[in-house]
């Protein structure tokens, strides 16, 4: 038994050595043959990719446009009072209301509405005359905490509030 194992072990390395010498020549020939043939499949693959690009369905046009203004130096409560007046109105009517309104928040809100309307017209090709304000709201932004000097060397807290303003404009 021990003799048989030795014989098989001796034969195995002899077989492995012979193919190693012949293998590099065969690989070189195969590479030379494959180089001209590989150009034709590349053209077919490019043609298939071009067909796939044409077949993809187009995205539907958006029906709304947004504008966001963050950390505006006005309290959210004051901004909400102004926003309640223009919610649901046409853009041109809302801008007319804000132009005649004597509130501090009317300027940033009117800028935001103009921005949303220009986004709708320039980016999505919507009709400027048929735009209306579908959503408009204000959320809390950054709060700056300060101290206010008081009597007898004491101090009390003071919170300066900012707000995030959001507008969504749609077509009628």
C-alpha positions in Angstrom: 0.0 0.0 0.0 2.7 2.4 0.9 4.4 1.6 -2.4 1.3 2.5 -4.4 1.0 5.9 -2.8 4.5 6.7 -3.7 4.0 5.7 -7.3 0.9 7.9 -7.7 2.6 10.8 -6.0 5.6 10.4 -8.4 3.4 10.3 -11.5 1.3 13.4 -10.6 4.1 16.0 -10.7 5.3 14.7 -14.0 1.9 15.3 -15.6 1.6 18.8 -14.1 4.9 20.0 -15.4 4.2 19.2 -19.1 1.0 21.3 -19.5 2.6 24.3 -17.8 5.1 24.6 -20.6 2.4 24.4 -23.4 -0.2 26.6 -21.7 1.5 30.0 -22.2 1.7 29.4 -26.0 -2.0 28.6 -26.2 -3.0 31.6 -24.2 -1.0 33.9 -26.4 -2.7 32.6 -29.5 -6.1 32.9 -27.9 -5.5 36.6 -27.0 -4.5 37.4 -30.6 -7.6 35.8 -32.0 -10.0 37.5 -29.5 -8.7 41.1 -30.1 -10.4 41.6 -33.5 -13.5 39.7 -32.6 -14.2 41.7 -29.4 -14.9 44.9 -31.4 -18.1 43.6 -33.0 -19.9 42.7 -29.7 -19.0 46.2 -28.3 -21.0 47.8 -31.2 -23.9 45.5 -30.5 -23.9 46.4 -26.8 -23.8 50.1 -27.6 -26.7 49.7 -30.0 -28.7 47.8 -27.3 -27.9 50.6 -24.7 -29.2 53.2 -27.2 -32.4 51.3 -27.7 -32.9 51.1 -23.9 -32.5 54.8 -23.5 -35.2 55.5 -26.0 -37.6 52.9 -24.4 -37.5 54.5 -20.9 -40.8 56.3 -20.1 -40.6 60.0 -19.4 -41.3 61.4 -15.9 -44.6 63.2 -15.5 -44.4 67.0 -15.3 -44.6 68.2 -11.7 -47.8 69.9 -10.7 -46.3 72.0 -7.9 -43.3 74.2 -7.2 -41.8 74.9 -3.8 -39.7 77.6 -2.2 -38.1 77.5 1.3 -36.5 80.3 3.3 -34.6 79.2 6.4 -33.6 81.2 9.5 -35.5 84.3 8.6 -35.2 86.9 11.4 -38.9 87.1 12.2 -40.8 85.2 14.8 -43.0 82.4 13.5 -46.1 83.8 15.2 -45.8 87.1 13.3 -45.1 85.3 10.0 -48.2 83.1 10.5 -50.4 86.1 10.9 -49.3 87.4 7.5 -49.4 83.9 5.9 -53.0 83.3 7.0 -54.1 86.3 4.9 -52.7 85.0 1.6 -53.3 81.2 1.9 -55.3 79.8 -1.0 -55.2 83.1 -3.0 -53.8 83.6 -6.5 -50.1 84.6 -6.6 -50.8 88.0 -8.1 -53.6 88.8 -5.6 -51.4 87.6 -2.7 -48.5 89.8 -3.8 -50.9 92.8 -4.0 -52.1 92.1 -0.5 -48.6 91.9 0.9 -47.5 95.1 -0.9 -50.2 97.0 1.0 -49.8 95.3 4.4 -48.0 97.1 7.2 -46.3 94.1 8.9 -42.7 93.2 9.3 -43.2 89.7 7.9 -44.8 90.9 4.7 -41.4 91.5 2.9 -39.9 88.0 3.5 -43.2 86.3 2.7 -43.6 88.2 -0.6 -40.0 87.4 -1.6 -40.7 83.7 -0.9 -43.9 83.7 -2.9 -42.1 85.4 -5.8 -39.4 82.7 -5.6 -41.9 79.9 -5.7 -43.7 81.4 -8.7 -40.5 81.9 -10.6 -39.5 78.3 -9.8 -42.8 77.1 -11.3 -42.5 79.2 -14.4 -38.8 78.8 -15.2 -38.1 75.2 -14.0 -41.4 73.5 -14.8 -43.0 75.6 -17.5 -46.2 76.4 -15.6 -48.5 79.3 -16.6 -47.8 82.3 -14.4 -51.5 83.6 -14.5 -53.0 80.3 -13.2 -50.7 79.9 -10.1 -52.2 79.9 -6.6 -50.7 79.3 -3.1 -51.8 75.8 -2.1 -49.6 75.6 1.1 -47.8 78.2 3.1 -46.6 77.8 6.6 -43.9 78.8 9.1 -42.0 76.6 11.6 -39.6 77.4 14.4 -36.0 78.1 13.4 -32.9 78.9 15.4 -33.5 80.4 18.8 -30.9 82.8 20.0 -30.7 83.1 23.8 -29.6 86.5 25.2 -29.7 88.2 28.6 -31.5 91.4 29.5 -30.1 93.5 32.3 -32.5 94.1 35.2 -32.6 96.0 38.4 -30.1 95.5 41.2 -27.5 93.8 39.0 -29.7 90.9 38.0 -30.6 89.6 34.5 -33.4 87.9 32.9 -33.5 85.7 29.8 -34.5 86.8 26.3 -35.2 84.5 23.4 -34.8 85.9 19.9 -36.7 83.6 17.5 -36.1 82.8 13.9 -38.4 80.9 11.5 -38.4 78.7 8.5 -40.9 79.7 5.8 -42.3 77.3 3.3 -44.5 77.9 0.2 -46.0 75.4 -2.3 -47.5 76.9 -5.5 -49.8 74.9 -7.9 -51.7 75.6 -11.1 -55.5 75.8 -11.2 
